[in-house]
Amino acid sequence: MSEAAQTLTVVFPLAVKPRGGRKAMVTPGVLALERRQDITLIKAVARAFRWRRMLESGQFATINELAAAEKINPSYVSRVLRLTLLAPDVVEAILDGRQPEDLTLPAVLRPFPVVWDERRRLNTRD
């Protein structure tokens, strides 16, 4: 047998996916086997429930007071607080890392579409 150097090339597909504010390289099928915990989203959900408890307990009377104490923009506090309105099974899926790939913090912080405005627009076309 010759002692000449031999090269072995192994090729496998990789995808770059955002995970918790970072990019991770994953191979096909890995996401189905592993949890896809989005740490950024989990922290936001935890923060939302903590802030809701603070407001409900009377520790802070308004979102503005809470935001000032946390040194955060009141608009951001309001958007994050909406996470407490997610269905319990959605919150559980987020905590377990079973949420859909497109369910990210930026996605859940977007304003909700106003259905009535859409209906009015459709009705005015008729």
Secondary structure, DSSP 8 states (H G I E B T S, - for coil): --------------EEEEETTEEEEE-TTHHHHS----HHHHHHHHHHHHHHHHHHTTS-SSHHHHHHHHTS-HHHHHHHHGGGGS-HHHHHHHHHT-S-TT--HHHHHS----HHHHHHHHHHH-
